[in-house]
Amino acid sequence: MAFDALVFLIAVVLAAVLLFAMVFYIILFSDLECDYINPIDLCNKLNQFVLPEFAAHWFLAAMFLLSGSWISLLLNIPLAAFHAHKVYQNRHMYDATEIFRTLSAHKKEAFFKLAFYLLSFFFYLYCMIVALLDN
C-alpha cells in the first residue's frame, strides 16, 4: 500500500472517531437541556475527551504536513489553530458552574465540528480511493 493511501486510511479512521465523538457531545448537551443529566456529570464525561480530541486533530494536521498533503493540511489548520487558541487561553475544559450560560455556544461549536468532521471523512475517503487507484 502506498504511503499516501496509508495516510488517508489513518485520516478516515480518525475522522470517523472524531465524528462519533461530536455526536456524543451533542447527545450529552441535549440531555443537559432536557435535564436528564446534571452539569457536573456532563462536564466530568466531556472533559475526559477534550484533550484527546484536540490531540487527534493535531496529529492529523502533523501527518498531512509530514506527508505533503497540502490541501488536507490547509483544510485542517483553522480548526487546529482554534483548538490551540482554546488551550492557550485555558478555555478548553467545560465548567459545571458556567455550562448553562455557555450551552448554546458549546452546541454551535459541536455542530460545526460535526459538519467539519463529516465533510472531512468523505474527503479523506475520496483521497484514499484516489491514492489506491493511482497505484
Secondary structure, 3 states (H helix, E strand, C coil): CCHHHHHHHHHHHHHHHHHHHHHHHHHHHHHHHCCCCCHHHHHHHHHHHHHHHHHHHHHHHHHHHHHCCHHHHHHHHHHHHHHHHHHHCCCCCCCCCCCCCCHHHHHHHHHHHHHHHHHHHHHHHHHHHHHHHHC
